[in-house]
Each structure stands twice: as structure tokens, then as C-alpha cells.
Amino acid sequence: MPKLDRYLFREFTQSFLATLIILLMVSVGGVMADLLGDVADGKVPARLLLSQLGLQFLNYMPYIIPLALMLGLLLAFSRLYRDSEMAVLTAAGIGPRRLLRPLMLLVVPVVALVATCSLWLGPWALRTAHQMLDHANRSLVVSGLDAGKFTVLSSGAVVYVSALSQDGTGLSKVFMHRAKDGRIDVVTARTGHMFFEGERNRYLRLDDGFRVEGPDSGGLDYRLIRYASNEVALPDRADTLDKDDPELLPTPQLLSDARPEANAQIHARLTPPLLALAFALLTLPLSRSSPRQARYGRVMLGFLAYLVGVSLMFNGTQLLADGKLPGLLGLWWLTLPLLAIAVWFYLRDGKLSRPRRHA
């Protein structure tokens, strides 16, 4: 590899990795905040926090990596222009075509990584995450209850169970303590099991037990009830998709699916690597500036262009799923013109327009 290619490739790679690390650190806070909110509401078990965080990141990678690639290349090219290195390269006869080789040494593997995440790893991560949540919603063990231990539910109730069944839905010798509005509620039961009403409502049915209710700050207003069956509401289950939802299906299986939602999902998975390639080619003409010109204005312009492209992708996917766009058109109306514009701007970068002839 020529020395110039090694130098430029190192500059591009370092800038890309630094930008990617920063974006990942920022994204961790947003994803973690959403998951902690679901854990606090009882929709996601605390045991699944780290696994859900990792799987969510794999699903978001097709959108984070292209942005990191574009911003990293913009910063690298802007630094070359600011330090007059691009002026020296241009004076030496090195133009955009010569810079394409070191640029593609980074862009091609990154685009391949984005395609892998979008077509395979992302759907697999989403499918695995929903399977784990569905299993957790149907098991008291994964939801936090454990035999022989006191467990505090998200509603504030303290539960103790002596034994749990193998599938995590049945329990025996139950003790439950709740405090609300200045009153306490103590419930005991010989057996119990969990059941569902609808898609999200979960209940714990306790059988053959006693219930004591009264004030928690003194007084004699206590009631003792013996019951045959008593139902206690558990936190609602997390929102999960159907097993045949196109977002959960593998990409090869979508090719034989005639539903508009499946066609929209195919194009939604093909678009991120094409957007990554297009925006990577646009970084050279976008970063052209004089040595004293501020470089962060071009970075903001590229960031806004990326936001517009991703927004059009999401809106186009929704229109395809709703049948408002022809299936054959897909998202090609977005990716192909953007790629053509990126190639044209890249090859035309630095060329002067022809002077006008005057009579």
C-alpha cells in the first residue's frame, strides 16, 4: 500500500472510530433510560436489563454506524482542508479519483458491516429480545419471584413463596404484604398460579387462604376474611410483536411473503447500507472549505442531511406497509437518486465550470 494511502486510511479510521465511540456512549444513555423505565413499571424484569440493552444496540447499529462514518469522514476531510493538506495534494495532481482508494478501504468494510447488521443481526436481535420478554412475561421466576425469598414487586407489595413450579406459573404457601392509603393488607394462600386476560393483563390467583386488612397506625378496625380464591393484579406485560410480524422474520423468509408489510421491511433493511455508501461519498464535496473557514458548519449540514434521509426512509417504509406506495417502487426513489447525486458530486469535486463565452 502506498504511503499516502496508509496515511489517509489511518486518518479516516481514527476519526470514524472516535465518532462511533462517542455516538455509542450517547446512545447508551437513551436506551438505558427507556429500559430502566420499563423495569420500574414492571414490564421488563431486572434480570434481563443487560441482555435487552445489548440486543437493542444490535438493532440500532444500522442507523448509528452510517452516521458515525459520515461524521468521522467529514471531520477528517475538514481537518485536511484546515491544515492545507488538501491544497498540497491538489497541487501534486491528486484529485478525488486518487482519493477514492484509501476512502473505499474504510467505507467498503463498514458498509458490509451495516448490511450484516441490517439484514441479519438486527432482526435476530429483535427476535431474540421478544422471545426473552415473552418467556419472562409467562414465568414468575424470571419476573423476579424466587422460592424461599422475600420479593418486592413494582407495585410495592412484598411477596414470599415457599415453592414454585417448573414452568414458573404455579406457586405454593404464599405470603403477601401490601400498604396503601394508610392501611395494610396481609394475604396468605395455600396455592396460586398466574393467568392472563387479554394480551397484556396479568393476574395472580391465590387459592385457599386468609386476608387481614386494617390500619397501619393503630386502631381496631381490622377485618379477617377467609377466601377460596383471590386475584391480585400484576404489572402489565411489555409490548411484544406477533410471531409472524415482518420485523421479527428472517430476511430470506420475507422474500416469499406477499404482504405489503413484508415488502416494506425488505426495503427498510436494504436502505441503511446504501445510505451509508451515499453519505460517505458526499463527505468529500461537503467538507470542501478554505483553511480559515470553520469546519463544524459543514458537519452540521451533513448531520441534517442524514436526518432528512433517515426520516424519508422511515416515512417511506410506513407508506409501503400501508399500501400507499407501489410495491415495485419500494424505497428505490430515495436510494438510487441519492447514490447518483453522491457519485456526481464526488467526481465533480474541485472542478471549475466552463467559462461563458461573450459575443
C-alpha positions in Angstrom: 0.0 0.0 0.0 1.4 3.4 -0.9 2.4 5.7 1.9 -0.3 8.2 1.0 -3.0 5.6 1.2 -1.8 4.4 4.6 -1.7 7.9 5.9 -5.2 8.8 4.7 -6.7 5.4 5.7 -5.3 5.9 9.2 -6.8 9.4 9.5 -10.2 8.2 8.2 -10.2 5.2 10.6 -9.2 7.1 13.7 -11.8 9.8 13.1 -14.5 7.2 12.4 -13.7 5.1 15.5 -13.7 8.2 17.7 -17.0 9.4 16.4 -18.5 5.9 16.7 -17.4 5.6 20.4 -19.0 9.0 21.2 -22.2 8.1 19.5 -22.4 4.8 21.3 -21.8 6.4 24.6 -24.6 8.9 23.9 -26.9 6.2 22.7 -26.3 4.1 25.9 -28.0 6.8 28.0 -31.1 6.9 25.9 -31.6 3.1 25.6 -30.7 2.6 29.3 -33.2 5.3 30.3 -36.0 3.6 28.4 -35.2 0.1 29.7 -35.0 1.4 33.3 -38.4 3.0 32.9 -39.8 -0.4 31.8 -38.1 -2.1 34.6 -39.5 0.3 37.1 -43.0 -0.2 35.7 -42.6 -4.0 36.0 -42.8 -4.5 32.2 -39.2 -5.8 31.8 -37.6 -8.0 34.5 -34.5 -6.5 36.1 -32.6 -9.7 35.3 -33.0 -9.0 31.5 -31.7 -5.4 31.7 -28.2 -6.1 30.3 -29.3 -8.6 27.7 -32.0 -6.3 26.4 -29.5 -3.5 26.3 -27.1 -5.4 24.1 -29.9 -6.7 21.8 -31.3 -3.3 21.4 -27.9 -1.9 20.4 -27.6 -4.6 17.7 -31.0 -3.5 16.3 -29.9 0.2 16.3 -26.5 -0.4 14.7 -27.7 0.1 11.1 -28.6 3.7 12.0 -25.7 4.5 14.3 -22.8 3.2 12.2 -23.6 5.2 9.0 -23.9 8.4 11.0 -20.6 7.7 12.7 -19.0 7.0 9.3 -20.3 10.2 7.7 -19.4 12.5 10.7 -16.0 10.9 11.1 -15.1 11.4 7.4 -16.4 14.9 7.5 -14.2 15.7 10.4 -11.2 14.0 8.8 -11.6 15.8 5.5 -12.3 19.1 7.2 -9.0 18.8 9.2 -7.1 18.1 5.9 -8.6 21.3 4.4 -7.9 23.4 7.5 -4.3 22.3 7.7 -3.9 23.0 3.9 -3.0 19.3 3.3 -5.7 19.0 0.7 -4.3 22.1 -1.1 -0.9 20.3 -1.2 -2.5 17.1 -2.5 -4.4 19.0 -5.2 -1.2 20.9 -6.3 0.5 17.5 -6.6 -2.2 16.3 -9.0 -4.1 14.1 -6.5 -7.8 14.5 -7.1 -11.0 12.8 -6.0 -10.4 9.7 -8.1 -7.0 9.1 -6.5 -8.5 9.6 -3.0 -11.2 7.0 -3.8 -8.9 4.1 -3.0 -8.0 5.0 0.7 -11.6 6.1 1.2 -13.0 2.8 0.0 -10.6 0.8 2.2 -12.7 2.0 5.1 -16.1 2.6 3.5 -16.5 -0.9 1.9 -15.9 -2.9 5.2 -18.2 -0.5 7.1 -20.9 -0.8 4.5 -20.6 -4.5 4.7 -20.9 -4.4 8.5 -24.0 -2.2 8.2 -25.6 -4.6 5.7 -24.8 -7.6 8.0 -26.4 -5.8 11.0 -29.4 -4.6 8.9 -30.1 -7.9 7.1 -29.2 -10.5 9.7 -28.0 -9.3 13.2 -30.7 -6.7 13.7 -33.7 -9.0 13.0 -32.1 -11.8 15.0 -31.5 -9.5 18.0 -35.1 -8.1 17.9 -36.5 -11.7 17.6 -34.4 -12.9 20.5 -35.3 -9.9 22.7 -39.0 -10.5 22.1 -38.7 -14.2 22.8 -36.9 -13.5 26.1 -39.6 -11.0 27.1 -42.4 -13.3 26.1 -40.9 -16.1 28.3 -40.4 -13.6 31.1 -44.0 -12.4 31.0 -45.2 -16.0 31.4 -42.8 -17.0 34.2 -42.9 -15.8 37.8 -39.3 -16.9 38.2 -38.0 -14.6 35.5 -40.3 -11.8 36.7 -38.4 -11.7 40.0 -40.2 -14.2 42.3 -37.9 -16.8 43.9 -38.7 -19.6 46.2 -37.7 -19.0 49.8 -37.1 -15.3 49.4 -39.0 -12.1 50.1 -39.5 -10.1 46.8 -40.7 -6.5 46.4 -42.9 -6.0 43.3 -43.0 -2.8 41.4 -46.5 -2.1 43.0 -44.8 -2.0 46.4 -46.2 -5.4 47.6 -43.8 -7.8 49.4 -44.3 -11.4 48.4 -42.9 -14.6 49.8 -43.4 -18.1 48.2 -42.3 -21.4 49.6 -42.1 -23.3 46.3 -42.5 -22.6 42.5 -43.5 -25.0 39.7 -41.1 -26.0 37.0 -42.7 -23.7 34.4 -42.8 -20.7 36.8 -46.6 -20.2 36.7 -47.6 -22.1 39.9 -46.6 -21.4 43.5 -47.5 -22.7 47.0 -47.6 -21.3 50.6 -47.8 -17.7 49.6 -47.5 -14.6 51.9 -48.1 -11.1 50.6 -48.0 -7.8 52.4 -49.3 -4.5 50.9 -49.6 -1.0 52.3 -51.7 1.7 50.6 -53.6 4.8 51.8 -52.8 4.2 55.4 -54.0 0.6 55.5 -52.2 -2.7 55.4 -53.3 -5.8 53.6 -51.8 -9.2 54.6 -52.7 -12.2 52.4 -51.8 -15.8 52.8 -52.7 -18.7 50.5 -52.0 -22.4 50.2 -51.5 -22.4 46.4 -51.6 -20.0 43.5 -51.0 -19.6 39.8 -50.6 -16.8 37.2 -53.1 -16.3 34.3 -53.7 -13.7 31.6 -56.7 -11.7 30.5 -56.2 -10.2 27.0 -52.7 -9.6 25.7 -51.1 -7.6 28.5 -53.1 -8.0 31.7 -51.6 -10.5 34.2 -53.1 -11.7 37.4 -52.0 -13.9 40.3 -54.8 -16.1 41.6 -54.4 -17.2 45.2 -56.5 -20.2 46.5 -57.5 -21.3 50.0 -56.1 -18.6 52.2 -56.8 -15.8 54.7 -56.7 -12.0 54.3 -56.3 -9.5 57.1 -56.9 -5.8 56.4 -56.6 -2.8 58.8 -55.0 0.5 59.7 -51.2 0.7 59.9 -51.1 3.4 62.6 -53.1 1.8 65.3 -56.8 1.2 65.8 -59.0 -1.8 65.9 -60.6 -1.6 62.5 -59.4 -4.9 61.3 -61.1 -7.5 59.1 -60.3 -11.2 58.8 -61.5 -12.9 55.6 -61.2 -16.5 54.6 -61.4 -17.0 50.9 -61.4 -19.8 48.3 -60.0 -17.6 45.5 -58.4 -14.2 45.5 -57.0 -12.4 42.4 -54.1 -9.9 42.6 -53.1 -7.8 39.6 -49.5 -8.0 38.4 -47.7 -5.3 36.4 -48.8 -5.3 32.7 -46.6 -7.3 30.4 -44.3 -5.5 28.0 -45.5 -4.8 24.5 -44.4 -7.7 22.2 -44.9 -8.3 18.5 -46.7 -11.3 16.9 -44.6 -14.2 15.8 -45.4 -13.6 12.1 -44.7 -9.8 12.3 -42.3 -8.9 9.4 -40.0 -7.1 11.8 -39.2 -10.5 13.5 -38.9 -12.6 10.4 -35.5 -13.5 8.8 -34.7 -11.7 5.6 -34.9 -14.9 3.4 -38.3 -15.6 4.7 -39.5 -12.1 3.8 -38.7 -12.7 0.1 -41.5 -15.3 -0.2 -44.0 -13.2 1.8 -46.6 -11.3 -0.3 -47.8 -8.9 2.4 -47.1 -5.2 1.9 -45.6 -5.1 5.4 -43.0 -7.7 4.4 -42.1 -5.8 1.2 -41.7 -2.6 3.3 -39.5 -4.5 5.8 -37.2 -5.8 3.0 -36.6 -2.3 1.7 -36.2 -1.0 5.2 -33.3 -3.5 5.6 -31.7 -2.8 2.2 -31.7 1.0 2.6 -29.2 1.6 5.5 -26.1 0.2 3.7 -27.0 2.2 0.6 -27.4 5.3 2.6 -24.1 4.7 4.3 -22.4 4.5 1.0 -24.1 7.6 -0.4 -23.3 9.8 2.6 -19.7 8.5 2.7 -19.2 9.7 -0.9 -20.8 13.1 -0.1 -18.3 13.8 2.7 -15.6 15.0 0.3 -17.6 17.7 -1.5 -19.4 18.7 1.7 -16.1 19.2 3.6 -14.5 21.5 1.0 -13.6 24.7 2.7 -10.8 27.3 2.9 -8.1 27.0 5.6 -9.6 29.7 7.8 -13.2 28.7 7.4 -15.0 27.0 10.4 -15.4 23.3 9.8 -18.2 22.5 12.1 -20.8 24.2 9.9 -20.3 21.6 7.3 -20.6 18.9 9.9 -24.0 20.2 11.0 -25.1 20.4 7.4 -24.1 16.7 6.9 -25.9 15.8 10.1 -29.1 17.5 9.0 -28.9 15.8 5.6 -28.6 12.4 7.3 -31.6 13.1 9.5 -33.6 14.0 6.4 -32.6 10.8 4.6 -33.4 8.6 7.6 -36.8 10.4 8.1 -37.7 9.8 4.5 -36.7 6.1 4.9 -39.0 5.7 7.9 -41.9 7.6 6.3 -41.4 5.6 3.0 -41.4 2.3 4.9 -44.7 3.2 6.6 -46.3 4.3 3.3 -45.2 0.9 1.8 -46.6 -1.0 4.7 -49.9 0.9 4.4 -50.1 0.2 0.6 -49.9 3.9 -0.3 -46.8 3.4 -2.4 -46.4 0.8 -5.2 -44.5 -2.3 -4.0 -42.2 -2.3 -7.0 -41.2 1.3 -6.3 -40.1 0.4 -2.8 -37.5 2.8 -1.4 -35.5 3.0 -4.7 -36.9 6.5 -5.2 -34.7 7.5 -2.2 -31.6 5.4 -2.5 -30.9 5.4 -6.3 -31.2 9.2 -6.8 -29.1 9.8 -3.6 -26.4 7.5 -4.8 -26.4 9.1 -8.3 -26.1 12.6 -6.7 -23.3 11.4 -4.4 -21.3 9.9 -7.2 -21.8 13.0 -9.4 -20.8 15.4 -6.6 -17.8 13.3 -5.7 -16.4 13.1 -9.3 -17.1 16.8 -9.9 -15.5 18.0 -6.7 -12.9 20.6 -7.3 -13.6 21.0 -11.0 -14.1 24.5 -12.3 -17.1 25.2 -14.5 -16.6 26.2 -18.1 -16.3 30.0 -18.6 -19.1 31.6 -20.5 -18.5 32.9 -24.0 -19.2 36.5 -24.6 -20.0 37.9 -28.0 
